[in-house]
Amino acid sequence: MNDVFIAGIGSTSFGRHAGTPIEHLAVSAALEALLESTIERELIGALYLGNFISGPLNGKEVLAGIVGHRLGLSSIACTKVEGACASGGIAFRHACMMVASGQAEAAIAVGVETMTHASTKVTTAALNCAMDNENDGPSGLTFPGLFGLAWRMHAQRYGTTRDQVSAVVRKNKSNGLKNPLAQMGADLSMEEISSSIAICDPIQLFDCCPTSDGAAAVVVVSKAVASRIAKHLKHPLVQVLASVQTSGPPNIGAQMDLTSFSANVSAATKAYALAGVGPKDIDLVELHDCFSIAEIIDCEDLGLVPRGEGGHWALEGRTAVGGEIAINPSGGLLSKGHPVGATGIGQVYEVTKQLRHDHANQVRHARIGMTHNLGGAGVACTVSILKGLEAC
C-alpha cells in the first residue's frame, strides 16, 4: 500500500456526548478530516463507516448513507462495516484498498458509536452480540469474564502479577492526562488501582475501558493526489505501509490458548511482511487495551515485547513514552474510552498526529507507528503500519 497516503484526520473527544445524535458526531469528525485534507469533495470516491451497535442502541442501521448524504457525498458508495470492536480498523482498511486498487483517488473512513445514553444492562447485552452466543452463551461469560480467564492463564504460565498489570493502568491513565481527547486520564497509585471495585476477579474497575461516545475520521488519497496537495497542507503526509485484516475463532471454546489471540499474530506477521519492516522498527503503537491484561497479551502477540514479558516491561517503564517501545501514548482505551466503531480510526488519528510530530504526548523521533484493533473474542483483527514522510 505504498501509494496510499493520509491527507486529513478528524476526531471528536471520546466521552459523554449527551443528546448528540450519532450521525452528528460522525459528520463533525468527517468534516474536520475533509477540511484538513484540502481536497475537493468531488474527489472522494467512497465512504466506509465503522460501527457496531447503532441498530440496538440508536435504531439506525443505514448510518453510512445518512452520514454520506449530510456530507454532500452524493452518488458514491457509502458502506457501513462491522467487525465488533474492530469495526473502525476494518473501515480504514477498506478505504485504503479502494485507493490502492485505483478505484478511487480518495476515500474517507469514519468510525462512530454512542453508548452512554443506554443503561448498563442494555449496553452489556448489545456488546455481548460480539460473542458467538449460540456456543458461548451457556457459559454465562461476558467480556470481563473472558479477559479475567485470560489474566489467570497468563499469570499461571508466566507469573504475571497484579502490580505488573496495574503498571499498564497507571501508565495509560497518566498518558491520558496529556491527551485532550481522552476522558479518563488520572494520576493513580498502585494501591488505588488494586483496591478499586471488583468487576470479575481478577478484573477490577480501573482494569476496564469506560463506556463512551465519539467519532473519528481519516481521508486517504493516491500518490498523484498526495503530490498535488502536499504544498497546500499545513502538516506532513503520512504513508500507509500496510493495513491488514485477519480472523480468528469466533467463540471462546475454539480458542487454543487464551494467553494469545491467533488473529493478532497473523495480522502482525502479514503487516510486517507487507510493510517491509519488523517489530524493532516500530516506534509506537496504539493497541487494543479494552482491559489492562489485553495490552500485555497484545504487545506480545504483535512481537513488540518477548512472549511472557509484557507485564515485566510495563512495570519497568519500558513501554512508556521514552521507553523502548511507546505503547498507547494517547492513553489507549483505558483513558480515551471505547466508542466501539470509532476506536480503530481513533487509533489511526493518534498515530498520524505522532508521525506529524504534533501530538500532545509526543514520542521523540517517531518515524513508524502501528495500530492494532481487535474484535470480539478474537474473531477479527486489523493491524496497520504507518510512516511519516519526513522519514523517507
C-alpha positions, 0 to 999 in steps of 0.5 A: 500500500505504498501509494496510499497516503493520509491527507486529513484526520478528524476526531471528536473527544471520546466521552459523554456526548449527551443528546448528540445524535450519532450521525452528528458526531460522525459528520463533525469528525468527517468534516474536520478530516475533509477540511484538513485534507484540502481536497475537493469533495468531488474527489472522494470516491467512497465512504466506509463507516465503522460501527457496531451497535447503532441498530440496538442502541440508536435504531439506525442501521443505514448510518453510512448513507445518512452520514454520506448524504449530510456530507454532500457525498452524493452518488458514491458508495457509502458502506457501513462495516462491522467487525465488533470492536474492530469495526473502525480498523476494518473501515480504514482498511477498506478505504485504503484498498479502494485507493490502492486498487485505483478505484478511487483517488480518495476515500474517507473512513469514519468510525462512530458509536454512542453508548452512554445514553443506554443503561448498563444492562442494555449496553452489556447485552448489545456488546455481548452480540460480539460473542458467538452466543449460540456456543458461548452463551451457556457459559454465562461469560461476558467480556470481563469474564473472558479477559479475567480467564485470560489474566489467570492463564497468563499469570499461571504460565508466566507469573504475571502479577497484579502490580505488573498489570496495574503498571499498564493502568497507571501508565495509560491513565497518566498518558491520558492526562496529556491527551485532550481527547481522552476522558479518563486520564488520572494520576493513580497509585498502585494501591488505588488501582488494586483496591478499586471495585471488583468487576470479575476477579481478577478484573477490577474497575480501573482494569476496564475501558469506560463506556463512551461516545465519539467519532473519528475520521481519516481521508486517504488519497493516491500518490498523484493526489498526495503530490498535488496537495502536499504544498497546500497542507499545513502538516506532513503526509503520512504513508500507509505501509500496510493495513491488514485484516485477519480472523480468528475463532469466533467463540471462546471454546475454539480458542487454543490458548487464551494467553494469545489471540491467533488473529493478532499474530497473523495480522502482525506477521502479514503487516510486517511482511507487507510493510517491509519492516519488523517489530524493532522498527516500530516506534509506537503503537496504539493497541487494543487495551479494552482491559489492562491484561489485553495490552500485555497479551497484545504487545506480545502477540504483535512481537513488540515485547518477548512472549511472557514479558509484557507485564515485566516491561510495563512495570519497568517503564519500558513501554512508556513514552521514552521507553523502548517501545511507546505503547498507547501514548494517547492513553489507549482505551483505558483513558480515551474510552471505547466508542466501539466503531470509532476506536480503530480510526481513533487509533489511526488519528493518534498515530498520524498526529505522532508521525506529524510530530504534533501530538500532545504526548509526543514520542521523540523521533517517531518515524513508524507507528502501528495500530492494532484493533481487535474484535470480539473474542478474537474473531477479527483483527486489523493491524496497520503500519504507518510512516511519516514522510519526513522519514523517507 
